[in-house]
Amino acid sequence: MKLNNNTFQQRFLTVMQQPGLIRQLHTQFISYKQDDAIISATVNHPIIPLQGKQSAVKNNCYVVSPMTQLIYFTRDELPKVSSRILRIFCLGLTYLVEVPFRWAKLDQIQILNNLCFSTNFYAKAWKTINLKALRKQALGQYPHHALMLRSLNEQEYPEIIAKVKEDGWLPIVNRQVYLFMDFKKWQQKRDARADLKLLKQPDWCFRVLDPDNQVLMKLAEDYYNQLYLDKYSKHNIQFTSNYFAQHVKAGLLELYGLFHKQKMLGVVGFCGIDDTLTVPIIGYNMQMPKKMALYRRLVAFNLSYAQQNNLKLNLSAGAPEFKRLRGAEAVIEYNFVYIQHLSRYQKTVWHFLSWLSQHLYKPLLERFEL
C-alpha cells in the first residue's frame, strides 16, 4: 500500500458516494481539511428518506451505529462467553439499556476518519494534527451530533490517544485486537513455521483478482459472507461484490484469491496507509474439509505479505487462540467520543457506557481472552 493519506481519502470519498456498496449502511460521507490533511467522516441521520417516506433507521451497520454494535452485535457475540451466568446477565443488560440508549440518540453521531472497516487505521498525519481545531470544525457543521474516533489502541496510536484525553474525549472499550509488530517473534513460533510450509505446497497459489471478473467478485463476496455473516454474525459488515470491484479499481484495496488446481477457494483483501496494514476482507469455502487448512493459508499469506512489505499488521479481533499461537500481541481497542456539547441526559448515558465498558466489558475481554 503506497497511497498517502490525502490520495487515499479523496479516492475513498469518491467511491463511497455510490449507493449500495455496503448493504445495511445508512450514512452520509463528508470531509474536512485540517493542517493540510484531508479527513473523511460519516454522519448519521437517524431519520432518513426511504422509498419516498421518512423512516427511522434500524439495524444500521455497526461501523456507523453504536446501537447496533452495543446491543445487537453484542447479543451475537455472547455465546463466546463460557460462563452461563455471565451470558444471561449480559443478555439481560442489553435489553435493560436498549431503550435508554435509544433515548440518548447514540446513533446521532459523526465519526471522523471512518473508513467503514472493522478496524480503522490512522495516517502518520494524525500524530501532528490539531485535534481541537478539527473537533471545532466538525461540531460547527453538526452541533447536535456526538463526535467519535474509532479503533484506537495504545500500542499503535499513543500520540492520538494522548490528544483525545487532553481534549476531554470519553473512552469506550471496543474489543481486543491482535497486532503483529515483531515478525521475528512470529517466525519463531512452531505454528507459524508450519503455516509457511503450506504456502510452498504445489497446486496452491495466490493470485491478484481482476475487478472486472464478475464471477470471481461474486465468489469473493460469497466466501466473505460464509465466514463473517453466516458463521459469526449477520451484523458484521455486508460488503458487496461491487464494493470489492470499485475499491480495487480505485487502488484502495488489494484483493487476492486462494486457488487450488485453478479453483478459487478463498479470498483475502489488504488495505492500509503509510506503514500500517489491515485485512478487512477474508473468507473461504467453508464446505471444504478442515484438512485443507484454508484459514491457515490465508493468515500465513497475510503475515508473509506484511513482513515482505515492512508493514505493521493489525489482524483485528476474532480467532484469539489461533493468533496468539502465532505470536500476536493482544491489545485493548477503544473508541473515543466527544460529548461535552450534548444534553445532560445524553452525557449521563455516555458516561455510564464508558464506565460499564471499562469495569465490566474490559475484564470480560481479558479474562476470556476474546
C-alpha positions in Angstrom: 0.0 0.0 0.0 1.8 3.1 -1.2 -1.0 5.7 -1.1 -0.5 8.7 1.1 -3.4 9.9 3.3 -4.8 12.6 1.1 -4.9 10.4 -2.0 -6.5 7.6 -0.1 -9.1 9.8 1.4 -10.0 11.5 -1.8 -10.4 8.2 -3.7 -12.3 6.7 -0.8 -14.8 9.6 -0.6 -15.3 9.4 -4.4 -16.0 5.7 -4.4 -18.3 5.7 -1.4 -20.7 8.3 -3.0 -22.0 5.3 -4.9 -25.0 3.8 -3.1 -25.4 0.2 -2.1 -21.7 -0.7 -1.9 -22.3 -2.0 1.7 -25.7 -3.4 2.5 -27.4 -2.1 5.6 -25.2 1.0 5.6 -27.1 4.3 6.0 -24.8 7.3 6.5 -23.5 10.4 4.8 -19.9 10.7 3.7 -18.3 14.1 4.1 -14.7 15.5 4.5 -12.8 18.2 6.4 -9.3 19.6 5.8 -7.1 20.3 8.8 -3.3 21.0 8.7 -3.3 20.1 5.0 -4.7 16.7 5.8 -8.0 15.5 4.3 -10.2 13.8 6.9 -13.2 11.8 5.8 -16.2 11.4 8.1 -19.5 9.7 8.3 -22.6 11.5 9.7 -25.7 9.6 10.8 -29.2 10.9 10.4 -31.5 8.5 12.4 -34.5 9.6 10.3 -33.9 9.2 6.5 -36.0 9.3 3.3 -36.7 5.7 2.4 -38.9 4.7 -0.6 -40.4 8.2 -0.6 -41.2 8.2 3.1 -39.4 9.4 6.3 -38.2 6.3 8.1 -36.3 5.5 11.2 -33.0 3.6 10.5 -32.9 0.2 12.1 -30.0 -2.3 12.2 -27.6 0.2 10.6 -24.1 -1.2 10.0 -22.2 -1.3 13.3 -19.2 0.7 11.8 -21.5 3.8 11.9 -24.0 2.7 14.5 -23.2 2.4 18.3 -26.6 1.0 18.9 -26.0 -1.9 16.5 -22.6 -2.6 17.9 -23.5 -2.3 21.6 -26.9 -4.1 21.5 -27.4 -6.3 18.5 -23.8 -7.3 17.7 -23.2 -7.9 21.4 -26.0 -10.4 21.6 -24.5 -12.4 18.7 -21.1 -12.4 20.5 -22.3 -13.6 23.9 -22.1 -17.4 23.1 -18.3 -16.9 23.2 -18.6 -16.3 27.0 -18.2 -19.7 28.6 -20.0 -18.8 31.9 -23.7 -19.3 31.6 -24.5 -16.9 34.4 -22.5 -14.2 32.8 -24.1 -14.8 29.4 -27.6 -14.5 30.9 -26.6 -11.4 32.9 -25.1 -9.6 29.9 -28.0 -10.6 27.6 -30.4 -9.1 30.2 -28.3 -6.0 30.4 -28.6 -5.4 26.6 -32.3 -5.4 26.9 -32.3 -3.2 30.0 -30.2 -0.5 28.4 -31.6 -0.6 24.8 -34.4 1.9 25.3 -32.3 4.4 27.4 -29.6 4.2 24.8 -32.0 4.9 22.1 -33.5 7.9 24.0 -29.9 9.2 24.3 -29.7 9.3 20.5 -26.5 7.2 20.4 -26.8 6.8 16.7 -26.9 10.6 16.1 -23.2 10.6 15.7 -20.4 11.9 13.4 -17.3 9.6 13.2 -14.1 11.1 12.0 -11.7 9.1 9.7 -14.4 6.4 9.4 -13.3 4.1 6.6 -16.1 1.7 7.4 -13.8 -1.2 8.1 -14.0 -3.3 11.3 -10.6 -1.8 12.1 -10.0 1.8 11.2 -6.4 2.9 10.7 -4.8 6.3 11.0 -2.2 8.0 8.8 1.0 9.5 10.2 -0.6 12.9 9.8 -2.7 12.3 12.8 0.3 12.4 15.1 0.6 16.2 14.5 -2.9 17.2 13.5 -4.6 20.0 15.6 -7.3 17.8 17.1 -9.1 20.7 18.9 -9.4 22.7 15.7 -10.7 19.6 13.8 -13.2 19.0 16.6 -14.5 22.6 16.5 -14.7 22.4 12.7 -16.7 19.1 12.8 -19.1 20.3 15.6 -19.6 23.6 13.8 -21.2 21.5 11.0 -23.2 19.1 13.2 -23.6 20.7 16.7 -26.1 18.2 17.9 -24.2 15.0 17.0 -21.8 13.2 19.2 -18.3 13.0 17.8 -16.2 9.8 17.7 -12.9 8.3 16.7 -12.9 4.5 16.3 -10.3 1.8 16.6 -7.6 3.4 18.8 -5.1 1.3 20.8 -2.1 2.4 22.9 0.4 0.3 21.0 -0.2 1.8 17.6 -1.6 5.2 18.3 -0.3 6.6 21.7 0.0 10.1 20.3 -3.6 10.3 19.2 -4.9 8.8 22.5 -2.9 11.4 24.4 -4.5 14.2 22.4 -8.1 12.9 22.8 -7.6 12.5 26.5 -6.2 16.0 26.8 -9.2 17.4 24.8 -11.8 15.7 27.1 -12.9 12.8 24.9 -14.5 9.8 26.7 -13.1 6.3 26.3 -15.3 3.4 25.3 -13.7 0.0 25.4 -14.4 -1.6 22.0 -12.8 -5.0 21.8 -9.4 -6.8 22.0 -7.4 -6.9 18.7 -4.3 -8.7 17.7 -1.2 -7.0 16.4 1.9 -8.3 14.6 4.7 -5.8 15.3 7.6 -8.3 15.6 7.9 -10.7 12.7 11.0 -12.4 14.2 8.7 -13.5 17.0 6.2 -14.8 14.5 8.7 -16.8 12.6 10.0 -18.5 15.8 6.6 -19.9 16.5 6.1 -23.6 15.6 2.6 -23.0 14.3 3.8 -20.1 12.1 6.6 -22.3 10.6 4.1 -25.0 9.8 1.8 -22.4 8.2 4.5 -21.0 6.0 5.2 -24.5 4.6 1.6 -24.5 3.3 2.4 -21.5 1.1 5.1 -23.6 -0.7 2.9 -26.6 -1.5 2.3 -27.4 -5.2 -1.1 -26.9 -6.8 -1.7 -24.0 -4.4 -1.2 -20.3 -5.2 -2.5 -16.7 -4.5 -3.5 -14.5 -7.4 -4.5 -10.9 -7.7 -8.2 -10.8 -8.6 -9.4 -8.9 -11.7 -12.1 -6.4 -10.6 -13.8 -6.8 -14.0 -14.2 -10.5 -13.4 -17.8 -10.5 -12.0 -17.7 -14.3 -11.4 -14.7 -14.0 -9.1 -16.0 -10.9 -7.4 -19.3 -12.7 -6.6 -17.3 -15.7 -5.3 -15.2 -13.4 -3.1 -18.4 -11.9 -1.6 -19.8 -15.4 -1.0 -16.7 -16.6 0.8 -16.6 -13.5 2.9 -20.2 -13.9 3.8 -19.8 -17.6 4.7 -17.2 -16.6 7.4 -18.4 -13.3 8.7 -22.1 -13.3 8.2 -23.1 -17.0 8.3 -20.6 -18.3 10.9 -20.2 -15.2 13.1 -22.9 -12.5 12.9 -25.4 -11.1 10.4 -24.5 -7.7 11.9 -21.0 -7.9 10.5 -20.2 -5.5 7.6 -22.1 -6.6 4.5 -19.7 -5.9 1.7 -20.9 -6.4 -1.9 -19.1 -7.7 -4.9 -19.4 -4.2 -6.4 -17.7 -2.8 -3.3 -14.7 -5.1 -3.9 -14.5 -4.2 -7.6 -14.8 -0.4 -7.1 -12.2 -0.4 -4.3 -9.7 -2.5 -6.2 -10.1 -0.2 -9.3 -9.5 2.9 -7.1 -6.4 1.3 -5.7 -7.8 1.3 -2.2 -7.9 -2.5 -1.8 -5.6 -5.3 -2.9 -7.7 -8.4 -3.4 -6.2 -11.9 -3.7 -7.8 -15.2 -4.4 -6.5 -18.5 -2.9 -6.5 -21.1 -5.7 -6.1 -24.9 -5.6 -5.7 -26.5 -9.0 -7.2 -23.5 -10.7 -10.2 -23.4 -8.4 -10.7 -20.4 -6.1 -11.3 -21.5 -2.5 -10.6 -18.3 -0.5 -10.1 -14.6 -0.6 -8.1 -12.0 1.3 -8.1 -8.2 0.9 -5.4 -5.8 2.2 -5.8 -2.1 2.9 -3.6 0.5 4.5 -1.9 3.9 4.7 1.8 4.6 5.4 3.3 1.7 7.3 0.1 0.2 8.7 -1.9 -2.7 7.2 -5.3 -4.1 8.0 -7.2 -7.1 6.5 -10.8 -6.1 6.2 -11.6 -9.0 3.8 -11.0 -12.6 4.5 -13.2 -15.6 3.7 -13.1 -19.1 2.3 -15.3 -22.0 1.1 -16.4 -23.5 4.4 -17.7 -26.6 2.7 -14.2 -27.8 2.2 -12.7 -30.2 4.7 -10.6 -28.7 7.6 -7.6 -30.7 6.5 -7.2 -28.3 3.5 -6.3 -25.6 6.1 -7.8 -22.7 4.1 -7.8 -20.3 7.0 -4.3 -21.1 8.0 -3.1 -20.5 4.4 -4.9 -17.1 4.2 -3.4 -15.9 7.5 0.0 -17.1 6.6 -0.2 -15.1 3.4 -1.3 -12.0 5.4 1.7 -12.3 7.6 4.1 -13.0 4.9 2.8 -10.1 2.8 3.2 -7.7 5.8 6.7 -8.9 6.6 7.9 -8.6 3.0 6.5 -5.1 2.7 7.8 -4.0 6.1 4.3 -3.2 7.4 2.7 -3.4 10.8 -0.2 -5.7 10.7 -3.5 -5.3 12.7 -5.4 -8.6 12.4 -8.4 -7.2 14.2 -10.4 -9.3 16.6 -11.6 -12.9 16.4 -9.8 -16.3 16.5 -7.8 -15.2 19.5 -6.1 -18.5 20.4 -5.1 -19.0 16.7 -3.4 -15.6 16.6 -1.7 -15.8 20.0 -0.1 -19.1 19.0 1.5 -17.3 16.1 3.0 -14.5 18.2 0.2 -11.9 18.1 0.1 -9.2 20.8 -3.3 -8.7 22.3 -4.3 -5.0 23.0 -7.4 -3.3 24.1 -9.0 -1.2 21.4 -11.0 1.9 22.3 -13.5 4.2 20.6 -13.3 7.8 21.9 -16.3 10.1 21.9 -16.7 13.8 22.5 -20.0 14.7 24.2 -19.4 17.9 26.1 -21.8 19.8 23.9 -24.7 17.4 24.3 -27.7 17.4 26.8 -27.2 16.4 30.4 -29.2 13.1 29.8 -27.1 12.2 26.8 -23.8 12.9 28.6 -25.0 10.8 31.6 -25.8 7.8 29.3 -22.4 8.1 27.5 -20.6 8.3 30.9 -22.4 5.2 32.1 -21.5 3.4 28.9 -17.8 4.4 29.4 -17.8 3.2 33.0 -19.6 -0.1 32.0 -17.2 -0.8 29.2 -14.1 -0.3 31.4 -15.4 -2.1 34.6 -17.4 -4.9 33.0 -16.6 -5.4 29.4 -12.8 -4.9 29.5 -12.4 -7.5 32.3 -14.5 -10.0 30.3 -12.3 -9.5 27.2 -9.2 -10.1 29.2 -10.5 -13.0 31.4 -12.0 -14.9 28.5 -9.3 -13.8 26.0 -11.9 -12.8 23.5 
